């Protein structure tokens, strides 16, 4: 069976979408041939049965050229694929859906986000099957939805037992001791929906309480509005005299993410999207202590690892409590059982091949 895939970016160094290169590589073992249509090509190494085509990335009214290219190339390559797998973007399912249906190509859609938009409602009509990571990640009622779990590469995201946060003697520590700095980590796009103000206010409480700590924030501000939001966060950090405690790393390569998870003590997840974010599972795969205020996390995290949204006092309290707790050895096992990449690829390929 031959498969057509559409996605935004094919680049193993992309922080947000670098993981998808491994998806394609593993899917290539399940299908005779894979053709990938994307907006951006970067660094990747894929098997010979995979062809990646850049259809162009345009802005404004020129976005129509992208959609035209999608349909034009899809039609010209009609003999080179039997089914279509659309990754994340509803507009691509809308644009190509009618054509693919006319050509009798089965249409599969991967989508993980808490919001329900008009585009998503239309895209749902064109899809034969919709894959999503958790019930909270696709909130539009549809009989087409299959919950698969996320695909976490547990060979990439794994503990490093040589690092201090997993050494036996460091699994517990006294936050009052001056010889240990609590290392706090947040990973993700810098945007208002991520609610970083709560983390900054909680950090102020820790500092006023005499706790020695650092906060590392990994992620970029992709939109103009996000850039302004990042500037407001940095101003808030400065006004609270927390500049020595915060490090804004910006965008990094996907393959460099594990070293951040491995070298920090607590991962803080503040996203208000409601959907299950990959980053918290990546942190768990590296055996980090995690804290979350996200709705989706309540289904698999115990209450002592959930903090109240927009409540910095509660977050600061949880950080101090969790900081003194022993690392739960089962967190990586949960990712293995429900969200491993190998299991996800098996589920996707089996369903697509059955069509």
VOBA-1610 file (N, C-alpha, C; in pm, whole numbers, padded with zeros to 5 digits, always signed):
BEGIN
Unk+00085-00120+00000Unk+00000+00000+00000Unk+00087+00124+00000Unk+00044+00227-00072Unk+00120+00352-00085Unk+00042+00467-00018Unk+00118+00555+00048Unk+00056+00658+00133Unk+00104+00797+00096Unk+00010+00893+00093Unk+00043+01035+00078Unk+00026+01102+00214Unk+00126+01177+00257Unk+00122+01247+00386Unk+00134+01397+00360Unk+00053+01476+00428Unk+00069+01622+00425Unk+00104+01670+00566Unk+00203+01757+00574Unk+00245+01813+00703Unk+00309+01948+00680Unk+00324+02025+00785Unk+00379+02160+00771Unk+00530+02158+00744Unk+00603+02081+00824Unk+00749+02086+00820Unk+00809+01947+00827Unk+00910+01923+00745Unk+00991+01802+00756Unk+01133+01846+00788Unk+01165+01849+00916Unk+01294+01899+00962Unk+01320+01843+01101Unk+01418+01755+01115Unk+01443+01691+01243Unk+01493+01788+01349Unk+01537+01908+01307Unk+01585+02007+01403Unk+01476+02101+01451Unk+01359+02094+01392Unk+01250+02182+01433Unk+01202+02141+01572Unk+01196+02237+01665Unk+01160+02203+01804Unk+01020+02147+01814Unk+00924+02204+01741Unk+00784+02163+01754Unk+00750+02042+01668Unk+00807+02033+01548Unk+00768+01928+01454Unk+00882+01834+01417Unk+00996+01847+01482Unk+01108+01760+01452Unk+01076+01613+01472Unk+00986+01584+01565Unk+00949+01445+01595Unk+00886+01376+01474Unk+00825+01453+01383Unk+00749+01393+01275Unk+00838+01321+01173Unk+00965+01357+01168Unk+01058+01287+01079Unk+01068+01140+01119Unk+01072+01115+01249Unk+01077+00977+01297Unk+00946+00904+01268Unk+00835+00974+01276Unk+00706+00914+01237Unk+00714+00864+01093Unk+00762+00950+01004Unk+00770+00914+00861Unk+00864+00795+00842Unk+00976+00796+00911Unk+01074+00687+00897Unk+01011+00554+00938Unk+00940+00553+01051Unk+00878+00429+01098Unk+00761+00387+01010Unk+00683+00484+00962Unk+00573+00452+00871Unk+00625+00394+00739Unk+00744+00436+00699Unk+00802+00386+00573Unk+00828+00236+00578Unk+00838+00180+00699Unk+00857+00036+00714Unk+00725-00040+00698Unk+00615+00034+00707Unk+00483-00028+00702Unk+00417-00017+00565Unk+00470+00074+00480Unk+00407+00099+00351Unk+00508+00084+00238Unk+00458+00047+00123Unk+00544+00028+00006Unk+00613+00158-00035Unk+00538+00266-00033Unk+00592+00397-00074Unk+00520+00507+00002Unk+00594+00612+00038Unk+00535+00729+00104Unk+00578+00854+00030Unk+00480+00938-00002Unk+00507+01071-00059Unk+00461+01175+00043Unk+00550+01269+00075Unk+00520+01371+00176Unk+00514+01508+00109Unk+00402+01577+00126Unk+00388+01715+00081Unk+00400+01806+00203Unk+00489+01904+00195Unk+00513+01991+00311Unk+00533+02135+00267Unk+00527+02225+00364Unk+00551+02367+00337Unk+00698+02404+00352Unk+00768+02330+00437Unk+00908+02361+00464Unk+00989+02233+00473Unk+01105+02231+00408Unk+01198+02120+00415Unk+01325+02166+00487Unk+01372+02083+00579Unk+01496+02113+00650Unk+01587+01992+00647Unk+01644+01960+00761Unk+01736+01847+00770Unk+01659+01719+00800Unk+01686+01615+00720Unk+01625+01484+00748Unk+01697+01378+00665Unk+01694+01258+00715Unk+01743+01141+00643Unk+01632+01036+00648Unk+01580+01002+00531Unk+01468+00909+00523Unk+01499+00799+00422Unk+01434+00684+00434Unk+01458+00571+00342Unk+01425+00606+00196Unk+01470+00520+00107Unk+01455+00545-00036Unk+01310+00539-00082Unk+01225+00474-00005Unk+01084+00467-00047Unk+01002+00587-00001Unk+01071+00691+00047Unk+01005+00815+00088Unk+01050+00930-00002Unk+00953+01002-00057Unk+00982+01121-00138Unk+00918+01242-00071Unk+00996+01347-00046Unk+00947+01468+00019Unk+00940+01580-00083Unk+00824+01642-00096Unk+00802+01749-00194Unk+00761+01876-00120Unk+00834+01984-00145Unk+00800+02114-00087Unk+00702+02183-00181Unk+00580+02207-00136Unk+00479+02268-00224Unk+00475+02420-00210Unk+00559+02476-00121Unk+00569+02621-00110Unk+00492+02678+00007Unk+00549+02779+00069Unk+00484+02845+00182Unk+00462+02991+00148Unk+00337+03030+00141Unk+00302+03166+00100Unk+00218+03235+00207Unk+00214+03366+00201Unk+00142+03445+00301Unk+00028+03522+00234Unk-00068+03567+00318Unk-00176+03649+00267Unk-00257+03579+00161Unk-00293+03652+00056Unk-00372+03595-00052Unk-00298+03485-00124Unk-00162+03489-00118Unk-00084+03388-00187Unk-00096+03250-00123Unk-00161+03242-00006Unk-00186+03111+00053Unk-00267+03024-00041Unk-00346+03087-00128Unk-00425+03012-00225Unk-00334+02933-00318Unk-00213+02986-00342Unk-00118+02914-00427Unk-00077+02783-00362Unk-00064+02785-00229Unk-00029+02663-00157Unk-00139+02560-00172Unk-00263+02602-00153Unk-00376+02510-00163Unk-00392+02458-00305Unk-00367+02545-00404Unk-00372+02502-00544Unk-00263+02399-00570Unk-00143+02424-00517Unk-00032+02330-00535Unk-00065+02195-00473Unk-00128+02199-00356Unk-00168+02075-00290Unk-00258+01991-00380Unk-00360+02056-00435Unk-00455+01984-00520Unk-00392+01941-00653Unk-00311+02030-00712Unk-00248+02001-00842Unk-00154+01882-00831Unk-00068+01884-00727Unk+00028+01775-00710Unk-00044+01646-00670Unk-00147+01658-00585Unk-00224+01540-00545Unk-00286+01471-00666Unk-00335+01552-00761Unk-00396+01495-00880Unk-00291+01431-00971Unk-00179+01500-00991Unk-00074+01448-01079Unk-00012+01319-01025Unk-00012+01306-00892Unk+00049+01188-00829Unk-00055+01082-00794Unk-00173+01092-00850Unk-00286+01009-00807Unk-00256+00859-00816Unk-00169+00820-00906Unk-00136+00679-00920Unk-00029+00632-00823Unk+00025+00725-00743Unk+00137+00692-00654Unk+00097+00680-00508Unk-00034+00682-00479Unk-00079+00663-00341Unk-00221+00609-00338Unk-00250+00538-00232Unk-00382+00477-00214Unk-00464+00546-00105Unk-00395+00610-00010Unk-00462+00676+00102Unk-00385+00802+00138Unk-00453+00893+00211Unk-00394+01021+00250Unk-00397+01034+00402Unk-00284+01078+00458Unk-00274+01104+00602Unk-00241+01252+00620Unk-00338+01329+00668Unk-00320+01473+00690Unk-00280+01496+00835Unk-00164+01559+00854Unk-00113+01583+00988Unk-00149+01724+01035Unk-00241+01734+01127Unk-00276+01854+01203Unk-00357+01962+01131Unk-00326+01996+01008Unk-00382+02117+00949Unk-00520+02092+00886Unk-00629+02143+00947Unk-00764+02120+00893Unk-00783+02174+00751Unk-00717+02287+00720Unk-00739+02348+00588Unk-00691+02258+00476Unk-00593+02173+00503Unk-00545+02081+00400Unk-00648+01971+00376Unk-00711+01925+00480Unk-00817+01826+00463Unk-00935+01887+00388Unk-00966+02013+00418Unk-01076+02082+00349Unk-01042+02101+00201Unk-00919+02146+00174Unk-00879+02179+00037Unk-00868+02056-00052Unk-00810+01949+00003Unk-00790+01831-00080Unk-00897+01725-00064Unk-00982+01740+00038Unk-01077+01635+00072Unk-01170+01595-00041Unk-01228+01692-00108Unk-01322+01662-00215Unk-01253+01590-00330Unk-01133+01639-00367Unk-01057+01577-00474Unk-01020+01433-00438Unk-00969+01414-00317Unk-00930+01279-00275Unk-01051+01185-00272Unk-01166+01239-00233Unk-01287+01157-00229Unk-01330+01116-00369Unk-01323+01210-00463Unk-01357+01180-00601Unk-01264+01073-00657Unk-01136+01080-00619Unk-01037+00983-00666Unk-01038+00854-00583Unk-01133+00846-00488Unk-01151+00727-00405Unk-01026+00695-00321Unk-00966+00800-00266Unk-00854+00783-00174Unk-00907+00795-00031Unk-00879+00697+00052Unk-00919+00704+00192Unk-00845+00818+00260Unk-00915+00889+00350Unk-00861+01012+00409Unk-00853+00998+00562Unk-00731+01013+00614Unk-00704+00999+00756Unk-00647+01131+00808Unk-00691+01168+00927Unk-00659+01302+00981Unk-00609+01288+01123Unk-00489+01341+01149Unk-00435+01346+01286Unk-00455+01488+01339Unk-00518+01499+01456Unk-00540+01632+01513Unk-00539+01625+01665Unk-00462+01715+01727Unk-00457+01723+01874Unk-00458+01870+01917Unk-00573+01917+01956Unk-00586+02053+02009Unk-00721+02063+02079Unk-00726+02144+02185Unk-00848+02153+02263Unk-00957+02236+02199Unk-00921+02323+02105Unk-01019+02413+02045Unk-01101+02347+01935Unk-01225+02394+01918Unk-01312+02348+01810Unk-01344+02468+01723Unk-01289+02469+01602Unk-01308+02580+01510Unk-01400+02539+01395Unk-01443+02640+01318Unk-01526+02612+01202Unk-01450+02526+01101Unk-01321+02555+01083Unk-01238+02476+00990Unk-01234+02330+01033Unk-01223+02308+01163Unk-01217+02171+01213Unk-01349+02098+01185Unk-01459+02168+01202Unk-01591+02107+01177Unk-01605+02066+01031Unk-01553+02150+00941Unk-01560+02117+00798Unk-01465+02002+00766Unk-01344+02007+00822Unk-01244+01903+00797Unk-01297+01766+00841Unk-01370+01764+00951Unk-01425+01638+01003Unk-01517+01572+00900Unk-01586+01653+00822Unk-01679+01599+00723Unk-01605+01526+00610Unk-01486+01573+00577Unk-01411+01514+00466Unk-01327+01393+00508Unk-01296+01380+00637Unk-01211+01271+00684Unk-01290+01142+00698Unk-01226+01030+00664Unk-01286+00899+00691Unk-01259+00855+00834Unk-01138+00884+00882Unk-01097+00847+01017Unk-01015+00960+01077Unk-01036+00987+01206Unk-00962+01093+01275Unk-00888+01029+01392Unk-00757+01050+01394Unk-00673+01002+01505Unk-00643+01118+01599Unk-00643+01090+01728Unk-00607+01194+01826Unk-00541+01129+01946Unk-00469+01209+02024Unk-00387+01154+02133Unk-00467+01120+02258Unk-00574+01194+02283Unk-00653+01174+02405Unk-00794+01226+02380Unk-00891+01188+02462Unk-01027+01241+02443Unk-01032+01393+02449Unk-00943+01453+02529Unk-00943+01600+02542Unk-00878+01669+02422Unk-00809+01593+02339Unk-00735+01651+02227Unk-00818+01668+02101Unk-00940+01612+02099Unk-01033+01633+01988Unk-01172+01641+02048Unk-01222+01763+02065Unk-01345+01785+02142Unk-01469+01802+02056Unk-01455+01774+01928Unk-01571+01775+01839Unk-01629+01634+01838Unk-01757+01622+01870Unk-01820+01491+01874Unk-01825+01429+01735Unk-01766+01309+01723Unk-01761+01243+01593Unk-01738+01093+01613Unk-01810+01011+01539Unk-01792+00867+01544Unk-01666+00823+01469Unk-01602+00918+01401Unk-01482+00887+01323Unk-01354+00886+01408Unk-01363+00932+01532Unk-01244+00955+01615Unk-01193+00824+01676Unk-01061+00806+01668Unk-00992+00696+01734Unk-00883+00755+01823Unk-00887+00727+01952Unk-00786+00777+02046Unk-00669+00679+02047Unk-00552+00728+02011Unk-00434+00642+01994Unk-00325+00662+02097Unk-00330+00774+02171Unk-00216+00812+02252Unk-00116+00891+02169Unk-00026+00961+02235Unk+00080+01034+02165Unk+00189+00936+02126Unk+00277+00978+02038Unk+00391+00895+01998Unk+00520+00951+02054Unk+00561+00907+02172Unk+00683+00956+02233Unk+00798+00861+02201Unk+00904+00913+02147Unk+01021+00833+02114Unk+01099+00807+02243Unk+01075+00692+02304Unk+01135+00662+02434Unk+01282+00625+02424Unk+01332+00606+02302Unk+01476+00587+02284Unk+01549+00721+02287Unk+01481+00825+02243Unk+01538+00960+02248Unk+01514+01023+02384Unk+01390+01015+02431Unk+01354+01074+02560Unk+01363+00966+02668Unk+01476+00964+02736Unk+01504+00861+02837Unk+01587+00923+02949Unk+01588+00860+03064Unk+01666+00915+03176Unk+01816+00907+03150Unk+01888+01000+03206Unk+02034+00995+03207Unk+02075+00983+03353Unk+02108+00863+03395Unk+02133+00837+03537Unk+02265+00895+03585Unk+02344+00949+03493Unk+02467+01015+03537Unk+02442+01158+03581Unk+02322+01209+03550Unk+02291+01348+03585Unk+02235+01356+03726Unk+02251+01473+03786Unk+02224+01489+03930Unk+02079+01463+03968Unk+01984+01491+03878Unk+01845+01479+03921Unk+01797+01335+03932Unk+01880+01239+03890Unk+01842+01099+03903Unk+01940+01018+03986Unk+02043+01081+04039Unk+02133+01008+04126Unk+02060+00972+04254Unk+02090+00855+04306Unk+02017+00806+04422Unk+02025+00904+04537Unk+02142+00961+04558Unk+02156+01050+04673Unk+02087+01184+04651Unk+02043+01211+04529Unk+01978+01339+04502Unk+01829+01324+04478Unk+01776+01203+04493Unk+01633+01185+04473Unk+01552+01256+04580Unk+01617+01286+04693Unk+01556+01368+04796Unk+01653+01478+04833Unk+01598+01595+04864Unk+01684+01701+04914Unk+01600+01798+04993Unk+01667+01875+05076Unk+01601+01975+05160Unk+01608+02109+05089Unk+01491+02164+05055Unk+01490+02293+04983Unk+01552+02404+05065Unk+01567+02383+05192Unk+01628+02486+05275Unk+01780+02482+05271Unk+01835+02376+05213Unk+01980+02366+05208Unk+02035+02457+05100Unk+02143+02523+05131Unk+02201+02619+05037Unk+02281+02550+04927Unk+02315+02422+04946Unk+02403+02356+04851Unk+02325+02288+04737Unk+02194+02301+04734Unk+02118+02245+04622Unk+02025+02352+04565Unk+02037+02369+04433Unk+01948+02462+04364Unk+01838+02382+04295Unk+01713+02418+04321Unk+01599+02353+04257Unk+01592+02401+04112Unk+01601+02307+04018Unk+01603+02342+03876Unk+01466+02313+03815Unk+01399+02419+03773Unk+01263+02413+03721Unk+01266+02433+03570Unk+01184+02356+03498Unk+01186+02360+03352Unk+01045+02375+03296Unk+01034+02455+03188Unk+00911+02463+03110Unk+00950+02459+02963Unk+00878+02381+02884Unk+00907+02366+02742Unk+00779+02387+02663Unk+00787+02467+02557Unk+00670+02486+02472Unk+00671+02622+02406Unk+00579+02641+02314Unk+00568+02769+02245Unk+00537+02880+02345Unk+00601+02994+02329Unk+00574+03108+02415Unk+00450+03180+02362Unk+00339+03163+02432Unk+00211+03221+02390Unk+00123+03239+02512Unk+00029+03334+02508Unk-00057+03360+02625Unk-00129+03238+02677Unk-00168+03145+02588Unk-00241+03026+02632Unk-00157+02936+02722Unk-00025+02958+02722Unk+00064+02877+02806Unk+00070+02926+02950Unk+00019+03048+02976Unk-00003+03093+03114Unk+00125+03103+03198Unk+00232+03156+03140Unk+00360+03162+03210Unk+00361+03264+03324Unk+00266+03354+03327Unk+00261+03452+03437Unk+00249+03382+03572Unk+00173+03276+03575Unk+00156+03202+03701Unk+00287+03146+03751Unk+00370+03097+03660Unk+00501+03044+03698Unk+00591+03156+03752Unk+00586+03272+03690Unk+00668+03384+03736Unk+00626+03428+03876Unk+00497+03438+03898Unk+00447+03477+04031Unk+00483+03372+04136Unk+00477+03245+04099Unk+00515+03138+04191Unk+00664+03146+04222Unk+00743+03181+04122Unk+00887+03194+04143Unk+00918+03306+04243Unk+00840+03413+04236Unk+00859+03522+04332Unk+00833+03473+04474Unk+00733+03388+04491Unk+00702+03332+04623Unk+00817+03246+04672Unk+00874+03166+04583Unk+00989+03083+04621Unk+01107+03168+04665Unk+01133+03275+04590Unk+01245+03360+04624Unk+01224+03429+04758Unk+01103+03479+04780Unk+01073+03544+04908Unk+01083+03444+05024Unk+01065+03315+04992Unk+01075+03212+05095Unk+01216+03160+05116Unk+01312+03219+05045Unk+01451+03180+05064Unk+01494+03056+04989Unk+01414+03010+04892Unk+01449+02891+04814Unk+01548+02928+04704Unk+01652+02848+04689Unk+01749+02867+04582Unk+01701+02789+04461Unk+01674+02856+04351Unk+01615+02788+04236Unk+01652+02860+04107Unk+01630+02790+03997Unk+01642+02850+03864Unk+01525+02801+03779Unk+01483+02884+03684Unk+01376+02848+03592Unk+01430+02859+03450Unk+01421+02750+03375Unk+01462+02749+03235Unk+01338+02738+03148Unk+01322+02832+03057Unk+01206+02832+02967Unk+01254+02809+02824Unk+01217+02696+02769Unk+01258+02657+02635Unk+01140+02673+02540Unk+01159+02748+02433Unk+01051+02766+02336Unk+01060+02901+02268Unk+00997+02911+02153Unk+01001+03036+02077Unk+00865+03104+02076Unk+00868+03233+02046Unk+00747+03311+02024Unk+00727+03318+01873Unk+00633+03238+01820Unk+00622+03222+01676Unk+00549+03338+01607Unk+00446+03392+01671Unk+00365+03497+01610Unk+00404+03634+01665Unk+00364+03739+01596Unk+00394+03875+01643Unk+00332+03899+01781Unk+00211+03848+01800Unk+00146+03864+01930Unk+00222+03788+02039Unk+00282+03676+02002Unk+00361+03598+02097Unk+00490+03670+02133Unk+00548+03738+02036Unk+00671+03816+02062Unk+00641+03925+02165Unk+00527+03990+02151Unk+00488+04093+02248Unk+00464+04029+02385Unk+00405+03911+02385Unk+00381+03840+02511Unk+00513+03805+02578Unk+00610+03757+02502Unk+00742+03726+02557Unk+00806+03849+02619Unk+00792+03963+02552Unk+00848+04087+02605Unk+00783+04123+02738Unk+00652+04098+02749Unk+00581+04129+02875Unk+00628+04035+02987Unk+00658+03910+02953Unk+00709+03816+03053Unk+00846+03859+03105Unk+00931+03899+03013Unk+01065+03942+03053Unk+01058+04069+03138Unk+00964+04158+03104Unk+00946+04279+03185Unk+00898+04242+03325Unk+00808+04146+03334Unk+00757+04102+03463Unk+00869+04040+03547Unk+00951+03959+03484Unk+01066+03899+03553Unk+01159+04007+03608Unk+01184+04107+03525Unk+01274+04215+03567Unk+01213+04297+03680Unk+01084+04327+03669Unk+01019+04410+03771Unk+01013+04340+03906Unk+01010+04206+03906Unk+01007+04129+04030Unk+01147+04091+04079Unk+01248+04144+04008Unk+01388+04117+04044Unk+01419+03967+04042Unk+01375+03902+03934Unk+01397+03759+03919Unk+01490+03727+03801Unk+01558+03827+03751Unk+01640+03807+03632Unk+01748+03701+03652Unk+01804+03692+03772Unk+01908+03594+03797Unk+01852+03452+03807Unk+01722+03442+03822Unk+01658+03310+03838Unk+01604+03253+03707Unk+01581+03340+03607Unk+01516+03296+03484Unk+01612+03295+03366Unk+01599+03190+03283Unk+01674+03182+03158Unk+01574+03153+03045Unk+01566+03243+02948Unk+01481+03224+02831Unk+01569+03170+02719Unk+01558+03042+02690Unk+01649+02975+02596Unk+01609+02998+02452Unk+01480+03012+02424Unk+01434+03025+02287Unk+01417+02890+02221Unk+01413+02891+02089Unk+01391+02769+02011Unk+01519+02686+02006Unk+01505+02555+02024Unk+01619+02465+02013Unk+01582+02347+01923Unk+01683+02272+01882Unk+01659+02154+01800Unk+01583+02047+01879Unk+01496+01977+01811Unk+01417+01872+01876Unk+01507+01768+01944Unk+01614+01728+01878Unk+01702+01625+01934Unk+01782+01673+02054Unk+01782+01803+02079Unk+01853+01858+02195Unk+01764+01869+02318Unk+01634+01845+02302Unk+01542+01858+02414Unk+01571+01764+02531Unk+01608+01637+02506Unk+01626+01546+02620Unk+01724+01596+02725Unk+01830+01664+02685Unk+01929+01707+02784Unk+01870+01808+02882Unk+01769+01883+02840Unk+01703+01977+02931Unk+01615+01901+03031Unk+01539+01804+02982Unk+01458+01724+03073Unk+01547+01649+03173Unk+01657+01596+03123Unk+01744+01512+03206Unk+01818+01591+03314Unk+01838+01718+03292Unk+01923+01796+03384Unk+01844+01886+03478Unk+01710+01878+03475Unk+01629+01960+03564Unk+01549+01872+03660Unk+01499+01934+03767Unk+01431+01860+03873Unk+01281+01848+03853Unk+01216+01960+03818Unk+01070+01963+03808Unk+01028+02025+03675Unk+00933+01960+03608Unk+00875+02014+03485Unk+00739+02075+03517Unk+00720+02200+03477Unk+00595+02272+03505Unk+00515+02287+03375Unk+00390+02241+03378Unk+00303+02243+03261Unk+00181+02329+03292Unk+00173+02447+03228Unk+00068+02543+03261Unk-00031+02568+03148Unk-00020+02495+03039Unk-00101+02523+02921Unk-00251+02518+02949Unk-00324+02615+02891Unk-00469+02621+02906Unk-00543+02560+02788Unk-00471+02491+02698Unk-00536+02437+02579Unk-00636+02327+02612Unk-00614+02257+02723Unk-00703+02147+02759Unk-00666+02016+02694Unk-00587+02020+02586Unk-00546+01897+02519Unk-00418+01843+02582Unk-00387+01719+02551Unk-00270+01654+02608Unk-00146+01694+02529Unk-00056+01768+02592Unk+00067+01814+02527Unk+00175+01706+02533Unk+00252+01697+02423Unk+00360+01599+02418Unk+00467+01627+02522Unk+00489+01754+02554Unk+00604+01789+02637Unk+00597+01727+02776Unk+00478+01717+02833Unk+00468+01659+02967Unk+00501+01510+02962Unk+00466+01444+02853Unk+00498+01303+02836Unk+00647+01283+02809Unk+00707+01375+02734Unk+00851+01368+02713Unk+00926+01381+02845Unk+00879+01473+02929Unk+00942+01491+03061Unk+00927+01364+03145Unk+00810+01304+03141Unk+00786+01182+03217Unk+00872+01067+03164Unk+00891+01061+03032Unk+00975+00957+02974Unk+01120+00970+03021Unk+01160+01092+03056Unk+01295+01117+03109Unk+01298+01106+03262Unk+01188+01061+03319Unk+01171+01041+03463Unk+01185+01171+03542Unk+01126+01276+03489Unk+01121+01401+03563Unk+01002+01403+03657Unk+01011+01479+03763Unk+00894+01514+03843Unk+00815+01617+03764Unk+00683+01600+03756Unk+00601+01691+03676Unk+00487+01748+03760Unk+00451+01872+03727Unk+00335+01938+03786Unk+00255+02000+03672Unk+00122+01987+03678Unk+00039+02038+03570Unk-00091+02096+03623Unk-00143+02197+03551Unk-00277+02250+03580Unk-00372+02221+03464Unk-00326+02143+03367Unk-00403+02114+03247Unk-00510+02009+03273Unk-00628+02027+03214Unk-00739+01935+03234Unk-00702+01792+03197Unk-00630+01775+03087Unk-00599+01640+03038Unk-00509+01564+03135Unk-00427+01636+03212Unk-00333+01570+03303Unk-00404+01505+03422Unk-00524+01549+03451Unk-00597+01495+03566Unk-00632+01347+03548Unk-00632+01300+03424Unk-00669+01161+03399Unk-00556+01063+03429Unk-00432+01113+03442Unk-00322+01020+03466Unk-00225+01063+03576Unk-00235+01188+03623Unk-00150+01232+03732Unk-00227+01228+03864Unk-00162+01191+03974Unk-00229+01194+04104Unk-00257+01337+04147Unk-00350+01360+04238Unk-00388+01496+04280Unk-00272+01580+04332Unk-00170+01515+04394Unk-00061+01593+04449Unk+00031+01650+04341Unk+00010+01609+04214Unk+00088+01664+04103Unk+00006+01758+04016Unk-00115+01790+04061Unk-00201+01886+03993Unk-00210+02013+04076Unk-00188+02129+04014Unk-00204+02255+04085Unk-00317+02337+04022Unk-00370+02428+04097Unk-00484+02507+04052Unk-00440+02609+03947Unk-00517+02617+03840Unk-00487+02712+03732Unk-00493+02855+03785Unk-00397+02937+03743Unk-00389+03079+03782Unk-00369+03098+03932Unk-00314+02998+04000Unk-00293+03007+04145Unk-00144+02990+04176Unk-00066+03098+04175Unk+00077+03086+04200Unk+00112+03039+04340Unk+00026+03069+04437Unk+00051+03023+04575Unk+00046+02871+04580Unk-00056+02815+04515Unk-00070+02670+04512Unk+00045+02606+04435Unk+00085+02667+04323Unk+00197+02614+04245Unk+00327+02616+04325Unk+00354+02727+04393Unk+00477+02737+04473Unk+00479+02631+04583Unk+00365+02610+04646Unk+00354+02508+04750Unk+00380+02368+04693Unk+00322+02340+04576Unk+00340+02209+04513Unk+00487+02189+04474Unk+00551+02293+04424Unk+00691+02281+04384Unk+00779+02246+04502Unk+00754+02307+04616Unk+00834+02278+04734Unk+00808+02137+04786Unk+00681+02095+04778Unk+00646+01960+04823Unk+00705+01854+04731Unk+00686+01872+04601Unk+00737+01775+04504Unk+00889+01774+04501Unk+00948+01892+04525Unk+01093+01900+04527Unk+01155+01810+04631Unk+01084+01788+04739Unk+01132+01704+04848Unk+01091+01558+04834Unk+01015+01526+04728Unk+00963+01390+04712Unk+01059+01303+04631Unk+01047+01173+04650Unk+01124+01078+04571Unk+01067+01070+04431Unk+01153+01057+04333Unk+01107+01046+04195Unk+01029+00917+04175Unk+00913+00928+04114Unk+00827+00812+04090Unk+00881+00732+03972Unk+00923+00610+03997Unk+00983+00529+03892Unk+00880+00482+03789Unk+00749+00499+03816Unk+00645+00451+03725Unk+00610+00550+03615Unk+00660+00673+03623Unk+00618+00774+03525Unk+00662+00736+03384Unk+00781+00682+03370Unk+00827+00639+03238Unk+00746+00518+03190Unk+00711+00431+03282Unk+00630+00314+03246Unk+00495+00353+03190Unk+00436+00460+03242Unk+00307+00508+03190Unk+00321+00549+03043Unk+00429+00620+03012Unk+00451+00663+02873Unk+00470+00541+02783Unk+00549+00444+02828Unk+00568+00321+02752Unk+00435+00254+02720Unk+00348+00245+02820Unk+00225+00169+02808Unk+00122+00235+02718Unk+00110+00367+02728Unk+00001+00436+02660Unk+00043+00530+02548Unk+00170+00569+02544Unk+00208+00675+02450Unk+00339+00650+02377Unk+00382+00526+02365Unk+00508+00501+02297Unk+00491+00517+02146Unk+00597+00560+02081Unk+00592+00584+01937Unk+00567+00456+01859Unk+00631+00347+01898Unk+00613+00220+01826Unk+00467+00176+01827Unk+00402+00189+01943Unk+00261+00149+01952Unk+00172+00239+01868Unk+00203+00368+01867Unk+00124+00461+01786Unk+00135+00427+01638Unk+00256+00405+01590Unk+00276+00374+01448Unk+00205+00245+01410Unk+00208+00147+01499Unk+00136+00022+01473Unk-00014+00047+01458Unk-00070+00130+01545Unk-00214+00159+01540Unk-00250+00235+01411Unk-00169+00336+01377Unk-00197+00415+01258Unk-00188+00329+01132Unk-00077+00257+01119Unk-00055+00179+00997Unk-00158+00067+00981Unk-00197+00004+01092Unk-00296-00102+01085Unk-00430-00048+01036Unk-00474+00064+01092Unk-00602+00121+01053Unk-00600+00167+00907Unk-00492+00232+00866Unk-00482+00280+00728Unk-00479+00164+00630Unk-00405+00059+00664Unk-00391-00056+00574Unk-00521-00133+00559Unk-00606-00127+00662Unk-00733-00197+00659Unk-00835-00129+00567Unk-00807-00005+00530Unk-00905+00073+00451Unk-00919+00020+00308
//
